[in-house]
Amino acid sequence: MQTGDFLLEIGVEEIPARFLNPALEQLKELAQNLLRENRLSFKEIKTFGTPRRLVLYVYDLAGVQESLVQEVKGPAVKVAFNQAGEPTRAALGFAKSQGVDVSQLVVKNLGPVEYVFAVKRQEGRPAGEVLADICPAIISGLHFPKPMRWGTLEVRFARPIRWLVALYGDQVIDFSYAGLRSGRVTYGHRFLSEGPLEIPHAGKYFEVMERGKVVVDPGQRREMIWNQVKELAAGAGGQVLPDEELLAEVTNLVEYPVALCGSFDESFLQLPAEVLVTPMREHQRYFPVRDARGKLLPRFIAVSNGNRDHLDTIRAGNEKVLRARLTDAAFFWKEDQAVPLARRVEALKKVVWQESLGSVYDKVERLINLSRYLARVFAVGEKELEQVLRAAYLAKADLVTNMVYEFPELQGVMGREYALVSGEDPAVAQAIYEHYLPRFSGDELPVTTPGRVLSLADKMDTLVGCFAIGIEPTGSQDPYGLRRQALGICHICLAGELVLPLQDFIGQAYEQYRGRVELKLEKEQVISHLLDFFAQRLRGILTERGLSYDTVEAVLAAGFDDPTGVWQRARAVEVFKTEPHFEAVLTAFTRAHNLSRKHDSTAVDPALLAHPAEAALYKKLNEVREKVAGQLMARDYRAALAAMASLRPVVDEFFDAVMVMVDDEKIRNNRLGLLKGVANLALDVADLSKLVAVPGDKLYT
C-alpha cells in the first residue's frame, strides 16, 4: 500500500510555556484516535512544538482508508423466503432499506436459526479527503487552561492562530479554520528568519525549519540549553544544580536557544540565598551558579531566543534588570528587620485569609490550639511544646513584610530568616519555614518535631475550614490546593512514622471553628467527607509505592484512620502474600467469612459448644486472639498474619465435623458467632476478601 508522511503545523502567537507540553500530548492523542476511527493506518505519530507552533507529524500514513465491510442482520430465513424459495415482502423491504439487491442477501446460522444478512462494502477514501475532514476536528479538540478569542471569531485557542500548514507528502490538505486556509507556507524565527518559508514536501519540514532558525524538537532544545548552561557554569568556575522544572519552562520559551553568563555585584551575596534565587529563577528564569559546596556565586545564566549577535548588549540588559530586582530585595531585607517578627502578628488581624473563615490572625489562634492538641497526641516534651507554640504564633507574620509582599514565593523562608535576626530560637525559626512543606509534589518534608506538628496543624485547619463551608475540589478545580494539603499530611505521617488518628484530628480542627464562623456542614459530615478524601489520597500513595491494587483495597477496607498504620499493614500484606503461610490464612478467613458474612455478632456461649471440633476452634481462637492483640499493639502485622495461619487446621476440622446451619437457632447463631470471630480477626489487618484470586489457586478453582 502506498504511504506518505503527514504534517500539520498550527502557527500561533507566543503561547505560555506551561501550555505547550499538555497541548502536544493532547495533539498526539487526538490524532491517534481520529486516524484510527477513520481507518487510516500509520507507523508512528510524533508531536513537536515551540512557543509559536504546534506540530503533528505522522510517519508512513496510508494513502487510502481501509475498506469497511458491514454485515447487517435481517429477518429469519423462514420469514424472508416462502416455501418456493421466493423472497417475501420482509426480504424485499430489508434489502431495499440496506441499499442492496435481494439477490445479494446471504444466509448465516445464529444458533439453531438461519437469518439473512446484507453484506455492505464501503470502499476507503483517499487519505487527502479524510485528512481534510479531520484536521479541523484535531485543532478544535485542543483545550487550554485559559483560552482566548480574537477579532470577531468564535474560535477559542491558547493564542491567536496565524497560519496553518497541512501536507500529505507534497500534497496540500485543503481546509479552513479560524478564518485561515491551510497551505504549505510557514514562518521561521521571529527575528532570525525573514519572510515566509515554503515547504515543498512534508519530509522537508525539519530541513526548512533549520533554515528558518527554529529548533522545532523540544527534546533537542532542552539538550542544547542544558549543555550550554553546564559549559558556561564551568567556565565561570561553578556549577548549576539540576532543575527540571526551570529547564522545561525555558525550553518552551525559546525557538533557537543561546545561553549567556551574566554577573551581579558581590555585595548582594550578603542577602539570604533564597532572596537571590527567587528573583533569578521565578521572575527572570535564570539559572543560579554555585560553587562546588553549593554556595551562590555572583553569576547567573540566562537563555536568549536568538543567535550570538549582540550578546554583550543582551547580557547588559539582563544584568540591569536583575540588579534592579536585587536592589529592591536588599532594601526590603533592611527595612523589614527594623520591626521584630513578633510585633507583626497584630497586623494579621487586617489580612483576610478566607472571606467566610476570618482573618489570618484567626488562623494563627487556631494553629496554636491545634498544635497543642498534636503535641499531646505525639507526647511532645515540654521544651519542644514551647517551640511549637511560639512557632505557631509567628508562623504567618512574614506575610505582612515587604519582602513577602513583593515575592510571595518566599513565605516561610523569610519567616525563618526574620525570626533568626529577631533573636528567636533556631528551632522556632526552622518550624516556621517547615510548616509550609511540602509545597509541591516531590518537595522536601518537615523533619523537626515542631515543624511537623505545625505543618500538620496548618494543613488540617485549611482542609476542615474549606470542607465545612462547602469548598471541595471538583475535577481539575482546586483553588485552595486541598489535594496537596491532604497529600502533605499523609506524606509527613508516613515519613515520620507518626501515629495520627485522622478522625479525632478532624474533629478537633472543626471545634476550632464552631461558634466563630458560619459553617454549612455539621461535624459528622465534615469528618465523613474528609475521611473519604484522605482514602483517595492514600490509595494513590500506596499504588505509587508499588503495592498491588488488591492489597491496597483490602487494607483500606479494614480502616484508614491512621495513615502510617495503613502503609505498615499494606506492606505486611504484600510481603505475606508471597509466603507459605498466606494460603492457610486466606483459607481460614475465606471459609469463615463466606458463611458468617451476614451474621452481626461474635458472641459465643461456651455452654453451647457441643461438638469437640467447635470447642477446639473456640479454644484456639482465644489463644490466637490474645497473641495477635499483642502483635497488633506492637504493629507487627506480618507476625499477626502468621499467627492467624495456625487457625487453618482447626477451621478445616470444624467444617468437616460440624454442620453450621442447623435448625436449632441458638446452636446456629453460636457457631456463626464463632466463625465471625475468626473472620474479624483478620479484619484488624485487612479485608482478605478483597484480595484477587491467584490463578491456579485451589481455593478458587
C-alpha positions in Angstrom: 0.0 0.0 0.0 1.2 3.5 -0.8 2.1 5.6 2.2 3.4 9.1 2.9 4.3 11.4 5.8 1.6 13.8 7.0 2.4 17.2 8.5 0.1 19.6 10.4 1.6 22.8 11.8 -0.6 25.3 13.8 1.2 28.6 13.8 0.3 30.8 16.7 1.3 33.9 18.6 3.6 33.0 21.5 1.7 30.7 23.9 2.6 30.4 27.6 5.3 27.9 28.3 3.2 25.8 30.7 0.5 25.3 28.0 2.9 23.7 25.5 3.6 20.2 26.8 0.0 19.4 27.7 -1.1 20.7 24.2 1.4 18.4 22.5 0.1 15.4 24.5 -3.5 16.3 23.5 -2.5 16.7 19.9 -0.9 13.3 19.7 -3.9 11.6 21.4 -6.5 13.4 19.2 -4.6 12.5 16.0 -4.3 8.8 17.0 -7.9 8.5 17.9 -9.2 10.2 14.8 -6.9 8.4 12.4 -7.9 5.1 13.8 -11.6 5.9 13.8 -11.2 6.8 10.1 -9.3 3.6 9.3 -6.1 5.3 8.3 -3.1 3.2 9.4 0.3 4.7 10.2 3.7 3.7 11.5 4.3 6.4 14.2 3.0 9.7 15.4 5.2 12.4 17.0 4.4 15.9 18.1 6.8 18.9 18.3 6.4 22.4 19.4 7.8 25.9 20.1 6.2 29.0 21.5 5.0 29.8 18.0 3.9 26.5 16.6 2.3 23.1 17.5 3.4 20.4 15.1 1.9 17.0 14.4 4.0 14.6 12.2 2.6 11.2 11.1 5.1 8.8 9.6 4.0 6.4 6.8 0.4 7.3 6.8 -1.7 5.0 4.5 -2.7 6.7 1.2 -6.2 5.2 1.3 -8.6 4.2 4.1 -9.1 0.6 4.8 -12.3 -0.7 3.2 -15.2 -1.3 5.6 -17.3 -4.4 5.4 -20.5 -4.5 7.3 -22.9 -7.3 7.9 -26.4 -6.3 8.9 -28.7 -9.0 10.3 -32.2 -9.2 8.7 -35.2 -11.4 9.3 -35.1 -15.2 9.7 -34.9 -17.2 6.5 -38.3 -18.8 7.1 -39.7 -15.2 7.2 -37.6 -13.9 4.4 -38.5 -16.6 1.8 -41.6 -18.6 1.1 -41.8 -22.3 0.6 -41.0 -21.9 -3.1 -37.8 -20.0 -2.2 -39.1 -16.7 -3.4 -38.3 -13.5 -1.4 -41.2 -12.2 0.8 -42.1 -8.6 1.4 -39.9 -8.8 4.5 -36.8 -9.8 2.5 -37.5 -7.2 -0.2 -38.1 -4.4 2.4 -34.9 -5.3 4.3 -32.8 -5.4 1.1 -34.2 -2.0 0.0 -33.5 -0.5 3.4 -29.9 -1.6 3.2 -29.4 -0.5 -0.3 -28.6 -3.9 -1.7 -30.4 -6.2 -4.2 -32.4 -9.0 -2.7 -30.2 -11.5 -4.6 -27.2 -10.3 -2.7 -28.6 -11.3 0.7 -26.6 -14.2 2.3 -27.8 -16.8 4.8 -26.0 -17.4 8.1 -26.7 -19.6 11.1 -27.1 -18.0 14.5 -27.5 -20.9 16.8 -30.4 -23.1 15.6 -31.9 -20.4 13.5 -30.9 -19.2 10.0 -31.0 -15.5 9.2 -30.5 -13.4 6.1 -27.7 -10.8 6.1 -26.9 -7.8 4.0 -23.2 -7.5 3.3 -22.2 -4.0 2.5 -18.7 -2.9 1.5 -17.6 0.7 1.8 -14.5 1.4 -0.2 -11.9 3.5 1.5 -11.5 7.2 0.5 -8.1 8.7 -0.3 -6.2 9.9 2.7 -6.2 13.5 1.4 -10.0 13.7 1.6 -10.2 12.2 5.1 -7.4 14.4 6.4 -9.3 17.5 5.2 -12.2 16.4 7.3 -10.3 15.6 10.5 -7.8 18.4 10.6 -10.3 21.0 11.9 -11.5 18.4 14.4 -8.0 17.9 15.7 -7.4 21.7 16.1 -10.8 22.4 17.7 -10.3 19.4 20.1 -7.3 21.1 21.8 -8.1 22.6 25.2 -6.2 25.1 27.2 -6.5 26.4 30.8 -7.2 29.9 29.7 -8.3 30.0 26.0 -8.9 33.3 24.2 -10.9 34.7 21.4 -9.6 37.2 18.8 -11.2 39.5 16.3 -14.9 38.7 15.6 -14.2 34.9 15.6 -16.0 32.5 17.9 -12.9 30.2 17.8 -11.0 29.7 21.1 -7.4 28.8 21.4 -4.4 29.4 23.6 -3.4 32.4 21.5 -4.5 33.6 18.1 -3.7 31.2 15.2 -1.8 33.0 12.4 -1.1 30.2 9.8 -1.8 26.6 9.0 0.3 24.1 7.2 -1.1 20.7 6.2 0.8 18.4 3.8 0.5 14.8 2.9 3.7 14.1 1.1 3.8 17.0 -1.4 0.0 17.4 -1.5 -1.6 20.3 0.3 -4.5 19.2 2.5 -7.0 21.9 1.9 -9.2 23.0 4.7 -10.3 26.2 6.5 -10.2 27.1 10.2 -10.3 30.3 12.2 -10.6 32.3 9.0 -7.4 30.8 7.6 -6.8 28.4 4.8 -4.2 25.7 5.0 -1.2 25.7 2.7 2.5 24.9 2.5 3.8 28.2 3.8 5.3 28.5 7.3 7.4 31.1 9.1 10.7 30.8 10.8 12.2 32.5 13.9 10.6 35.9 14.5 13.9 37.8 14.4 16.4 35.5 12.6 14.3 34.5 9.6 12.8 36.8 7.1 9.5 36.3 5.3 7.5 33.2 4.6 9.1 29.8 4.0 7.6 27.3 1.6 7.7 23.6 2.4 7.8 21.5 -0.8 7.2 18.2 0.9 6.3 17.0 4.4 9.6 15.2 4.7 11.4 18.5 4.1 9.8 20.3 7.1 12.6 19.9 9.6 15.2 21.0 7.0 13.1 24.1 6.3 12.8 24.8 10.0 16.5 24.5 10.5 17.0 27.0 7.7 14.5 29.3 9.4 16.5 29.1 12.7 13.8 27.1 14.6 14.7 24.1 16.7 11.3 22.5 16.5 12.0 19.4 18.6 11.6 20.3 22.4 13.9 17.5 23.3 16.7 18.8 21.1 16.2 22.4 22.5 16.3 21.0 26.1 19.6 19.2 25.4 21.1 22.3 23.7 20.1 24.5 26.7 21.4 22.2 29.4 24.7 21.6 27.6 25.3 25.3 27.1 24.3 26.1 30.7 26.7 23.5 32.1 29.5 24.7 29.9 29.1 28.3 30.8 28.8 27.5 34.6 32.0 25.5 34.4 33.7 28.4 32.6 32.6 30.7 35.5 34.2 28.3 38.0 30.9 26.9 39.2 28.0 24.6 38.5 24.3 24.7 38.0 22.2 22.3 40.1 19.7 20.2 38.1 16.3 22.0 37.9 13.9 20.1 35.7 11.0 22.5 36.2 13.0 25.6 35.2 14.7 23.8 32.3 11.3 22.6 31.0 10.0 26.1 31.2 12.9 27.8 29.5 12.8 25.1 26.8 9.3 26.2 26.0 10.1 29.9 25.9 12.5 29.9 23.0 12.8 28.6 19.4 16.6 28.9 19.0 18.3 28.9 22.4 21.6 30.6 23.1 22.8 30.8 26.7 24.8 33.6 28.2 26.5 34.1 31.5 25.9 37.3 33.4 27.0 38.7 36.8 25.8 40.9 39.7 27.5 42.8 42.5 29.1 40.5 45.1 27.6 42.7 47.9 24.2 41.1 47.2 25.6 37.8 48.4 25.1 39.1 51.9 21.4 38.5 51.4 19.9 35.1 52.2 20.4 32.7 49.3 16.7 32.3 48.7 16.3 36.1 48.3 18.7 35.9 45.4 17.5 32.7 43.8 13.8 33.6 43.8 14.1 36.8 41.6 16.6 34.9 39.3 14.6 31.7 39.0 10.9 32.7 39.4 10.9 36.1 37.8 13.7 36.1 35.3 14.1 32.4 34.5 17.8 32.5 35.2 19.9 29.6 36.3 21.8 30.5 39.5 25.5 29.5 39.6 27.0 27.8 42.7 30.4 26.7 43.7 31.4 23.2 44.5 30.0 23.4 48.0 26.6 24.8 46.8 27.3 28.4 47.8 26.0 31.0 45.4 28.4 32.8 43.1 27.7 36.3 41.7 26.9 34.8 38.4 23.7 33.7 36.6 22.9 32.0 33.2 20.2 33.3 31.0 18.9 31.8 27.8 18.3 34.1 24.9 15.9 33.4 22.0 18.3 34.2 19.1 21.8 33.9 17.9 25.1 35.1 19.3 24.9 38.5 17.7 24.7 41.4 20.2 25.1 39.0 23.2 27.0 41.7 25.1 24.0 44.0 24.8 21.6 41.3 25.8 23.8 40.4 28.8 24.0 44.0 29.9 20.2 44.3 29.7 19.7 41.2 31.8 22.2 42.3 34.4 20.4 45.7 34.6 17.0 44.1 35.2 18.4 41.7 37.8 20.3 44.5 39.6 17.1 46.4 40.0 15.3 43.4 41.5 18.2 42.6 43.8 18.4 46.2 44.9 14.7 46.1 45.8 15.2 42.9 47.7 18.2 44.4 49.6 16.0 47.4 50.6 13.2 45.2 51.7 15.6 43.0 53.7 16.9 46.0 55.6 13.6 47.7 56.1 11.8 44.5 57.4 14.5 43.9 60.0 13.5 47.2 61.7 10.4 45.6 63.1 10.8 42.3 65.1 8.7 39.5 63.7 6.6 39.1 66.8 5.4 42.8 66.5 4.0 42.0 63.1 1.5 39.4 64.3 -1.2 42.0 65.3 -1.2 43.3 61.7 -2.5 39.9 60.6 -5.9 40.9 62.0 -6.4 43.1 59.0 -5.4 40.3 56.5 -8.3 38.2 55.3 -7.4 34.5 55.0 -10.8 33.4 53.5 -13.8 35.6 53.5 -16.0 33.1 55.2 -13.4 31.8 57.7 -11.9 35.0 59.0 -8.5 36.7 59.2 -5.0 35.2 59.1 -4.8 36.1 62.8 -7.9 33.9 63.5 -6.0 31.1 61.7 -3.0 31.7 63.9 -5.1 31.3 67.1 -6.5 28.0 65.7 -3.0 26.8 64.9 -1.9 27.4 68.5 -4.8 25.3 69.8 -4.3 22.5 67.2 -0.6 22.4 67.8 -1.2 22.0 71.5 -3.6 19.0 70.7 -1.0 17.4 68.4 1.7 17.8 71.0 -0.4 15.7 73.4 -1.0 13.1 70.6 2.7 12.8 69.9 3.8 13.1 73.5 6.0 16.1 72.7 8.3 17.2 75.5 7.9 20.5 77.4 10.8 22.2 75.6 9.5 21.3 72.2 6.0 22.2 73.1 7.2 25.8 73.9 8.9 25.9 70.5 5.8 24.6 68.7 3.5 27.2 70.3 6.0 30.0 69.7 6.3 28.9 66.0 2.5 28.7 65.7 2.2 32.3 66.9 4.9 33.6 64.5 4.1 31.3 61.5 2.2 33.8 59.4 3.9 37.0 60.5 6.1 37.2 57.4 3.0 37.7 55.2 3.0 41.4 56.2 6.6 42.0 55.4 7.7 44.0 52.4 9.8 41.1 51.1 6.9 38.5 51.0 4.6 41.1 49.6 6.9 41.6 46.7 8.0 37.9 46.4 5.1 35.7 47.7 7.2 32.6 46.9 9.3 33.5 49.9 6.7 33.0 52.6 8.0 30.8 55.3 11.6 31.3 54.0 11.6 34.9 55.1 9.7 33.9 58.3 12.7 31.8 59.2 15.2 34.5 58.3 13.4 37.3 60.1 12.8 35.0 63.2 16.6 34.4 63.4 17.5 38.1 63.1 14.8 38.8 65.7 16.6 36.5 68.2 14.1 33.7 68.1 15.1 30.1 68.9 16.6 28.5 65.8 14.1 25.6 66.3 11.3 28.0 66.1 12.7 29.7 63.0 13.0 26.3 61.3 9.5 25.3 62.2 8.2 28.5 60.6 9.9 27.5 57.4 8.9 23.8 57.6 5.2 24.4 58.2 4.6 25.2 54.5 6.3 21.9 53.4 5.7 20.1 51.2 4.8 22.9 48.8 4.6 20.7 45.7 4.9 17.1 44.6 8.4 15.8 45.4 9.2 18.7 47.7 11.1 18.2 50.9 9.2 17.3 54.1 9.5 18.8 57.6 12.0 16.9 59.6 11.9 18.6 63.0 9.1 17.8 65.6 7.9 21.4 65.8 7.9 21.7 62.0 5.9 18.5 61.6 3.4 19.5 64.3 2.9 23.0 62.9 2.7 21.7 59.3 0.0 19.1 60.1 -2.0 21.7 62.1 -1.9 24.3 59.3 -2.9 21.8 56.6 -5.8 20.3 58.6 -7.1 23.7 59.6 -7.3 24.6 55.9 -8.9 21.3 54.9 -11.6 21.4 57.7 -12.4 25.1 57.2 -12.9 24.7 53.4 -14.9 21.5 53.7 -17.1 22.9 56.4 -18.2 25.8 54.2 -18.7 23.6 51.2 -15.4 24.2 49.3 -14.3 20.8 48.0 -12.2 20.1 44.9 -14.1 19.3 41.8 -12.4 17.8 38.7 -9.3 19.9 38.0 -10.6 22.8 40.1 -8.8 23.0 43.5 -8.1 26.7 44.1 -7.1 26.2 47.8 -4.8 23.3 47.0 -6.7 20.9 49.2 -5.5 17.7 47.5 -1.9 18.9 48.1 -2.7 19.7 51.7 -4.1 16.2 52.3 -1.2 14.5 50.5 1.1 16.6 52.6 -0.4 15.3 55.8 -0.2 11.7 54.6 3.5 12.0 53.5 4.5 13.7 56.7 2.9 10.9 58.8 4.5 8.2 56.6 8.0 9.8 56.6 8.0 10.3 60.4 6.0 7.1 61.2 3.6 9.3 63.1 0.5 7.7 64.6 -2.2 10.2 63.9 -5.9 9.5 64.5 -7.4 11.3 61.5 -11.0 11.2 62.7 -10.2 12.8 66.1 -7.8 15.3 64.4 -10.5 16.4 62.0 -13.0 16.7 64.9 -10.5 18.8 66.9 -10.0 21.1 63.9 -13.7 21.5 63.4 -14.2 22.6 67.1 -11.8 25.5 66.5 -14.3 26.9 64.0 -17.5 26.1 65.9 -19.3 29.2 67.1 -16.8 31.6 65.5 -17.9 31.4 61.8 -21.0 30.2 60.0 -20.5 26.6 58.8 -22.6 24.8 56.2 -21.8 21.2 57.3 -22.1 19.5 60.6 -19.0 18.0 62.3 -20.0 14.4 61.4 -20.5 15.4 57.7 -17.1 17.1 57.5 -15.4 14.0 59.2 -17.1 11.7 56.7 -16.3 13.8 53.6 -12.7 14.3 54.7 -12.1 10.6 55.5 -13.2 9.7 52.0 -10.9 12.4 50.7 -8.0 11.0 52.6 -8.8 7.5 51.5 -8.4 8.6 47.9 -5.0 10.2 48.6 -3.8 7.1 50.5 -4.9 4.9 47.6 -2.8 6.9 45.2 0.3 7.0 47.5 0.2 3.2 48.1 -0.2 2.5 44.4 2.7 4.8 43.6 4.8 2.9 46.1 4.3 -0.2 44.0 1.7 -2.0 46.1 -0.8 -4.1 44.1 -4.3 -2.8 43.7 -6.0 -5.6 45.6 -3.7 -5.2 48.6 -4.5 -1.5 48.7 -8.2 -2.1 48.6 -8.0 -4.9 51.2 -6.1 -2.7 53.7 -8.3 0.4 53.1 -11.4 -1.7 53.6 -10.1 -2.6 57.1 -9.9 1.1 58.1 -7.6 4.1 57.3 -7.9 6.3 60.4 -4.1 6.1 60.8 -2.2 6.7 57.6 1.1 5.2 58.9 -0.8 2.1 60.1 -2.3 1.8 56.6 1.1 1.8 55.0 2.5 -0.7 57.5 -0.4 -3.1 57.1 -0.3 -2.9 53.3 3.4 -3.6 53.3 2.9 -6.6 55.6 0.1 -8.0 53.5 2.1 -7.6 50.3 5.0 -9.4 51.7 2.9 -12.1 53.4 1.2 -12.9 50.1 4.4 -14.4 48.9 4.9 -16.6 51.9 3.8 -20.2 52.5 1.5 -19.2 55.5 -0.6 -17.0 53.2 -2.7 -19.8 51.8 -3.5 -21.0 55.3 -4.7 -17.6 56.5 -6.7 -17.0 53.3 -8.3 -20.4 53.6 -9.3 -20.0 57.2 -10.6 -16.4 56.6 -12.5 -17.3 53.4 -14.3 -20.3 54.8 -15.3 -18.4 58.0 -16.1 -15.1 56.2 -18.3 -16.6 53.5 -20.6 -18.4 55.9 -20.7 -15.7 58.6 -20.9 -12.7 56.2 -24.5 -11.7 57.2 -24.1 -12.5 60.9 -23.5 -9.4 63.0 -22.3 -10.9 66.4 -19.1 -12.6 67.6 -20.8 -13.7 70.8 -20.2 -17.3 71.7 -21.7 -19.3 74.6 -19.2 -22.0 75.7 -22.1 -24.0 77.1 -23.5 -24.5 73.6 -20.3 -25.9 72.2 -21.5 -29.5 71.9 -19.0 -30.9 69.5 -15.3 -31.3 70.2 -14.4 -29.7 66.9 -16.2 -26.4 67.8 -14.8 -26.5 71.3 -11.3 -26.9 69.8 -11.8 -23.9 67.5 -13.1 -21.8 70.3 -10.1 -22.6 72.5 -7.6 -22.0 69.6 -9.3 -18.8 68.6 -9.0 -17.3 72.1 -5.3 -18.3 72.2 -4.6 -16.7 68.8 -6.7 -13.6 69.5 -4.6 -12.9 72.6 -1.4 -13.4 70.8 -2.5 -11.3 67.8 -3.6 -8.5 70.1 -0.1 -8.0 71.4 1.3 -8.2 67.9 -1.1 -5.6 66.6 -0.3 -3.3 69.6 3.4 -3.6 68.5 2.4 -3.0 64.9 4.0 -6.3 63.9 1.3 -7.1 61.3 3.3 -9.7 59.5 3.6 -11.7 62.7 -0.1 -11.2 63.4 -0.9 -12.7 60.0 1.5 -15.6 60.6 -0.2 -16.3 64.0 -3.6 -16.4 62.3 -2.3 -19.2 60.0 -2.4 -21.6 62.9 -6.2 -21.5 62.8 -6.3 -23.3 59.5 -6.3 -26.9 60.8 -9.0 -26.3 63.4 -11.1 -24.4 61.0 -10.9 -27.3 58.5 -11.7 -29.8 61.2 -14.7 -27.7 62.3 -16.1 -27.6 58.8 -15.5 -31.4 58.3 -17.2 -32.3 61.6 -19.9 -29.7 62.2 -23.0 -28.6 60.4 -23.3 -24.8 61.0 -26.7 -24.1 59.5 -28.7 -26.4 61.9 -32.4 -25.9 62.7 -31.7 -25.0 66.3 -31.3 -21.2 66.2 -29.2 -20.9 69.4 -26.7 -23.5 68.2 -26.7 -22.0 64.7 -26.0 -18.5 66.0 -23.4 -19.7 68.4 -21.5 -21.4 65.5 -21.9 -18.3 63.3 -20.5 -16.1 66.1 -17.5 -18.4 66.4 -16.8 -18.1 62.6 -17.4 -14.4 62.8 -14.7 -14.2 65.4 -12.3 -16.0 63.0 -13.2 -13.6 60.1 -12.9 -10.5 62.2 -9.5 -11.4 63.5 -8.0 -10.7 60.0 -10.1 -7.5 59.6 -7.8 -5.8 62.1 -5.2 -6.0 59.3 -7.0 -6.3 56.0 -10.3 -7.4 54.4 -8.8 -10.5 52.8 -11.9 -11.0 50.7 -10.7 -8.1 48.6 -7.6 -9.9 47.5 -7.6 -11.1 43.9 -7.7 -14.8 43.3 -4.3 -16.3 42.4 -4.5 -18.2 39.1 -4.4 -21.9 39.8 -5.0 -21.4 43.5 -7.0 -24.4 44.7 -9.1 -22.1 46.9 -10.7 -20.5 43.8 -11.0 -23.4 41.4 
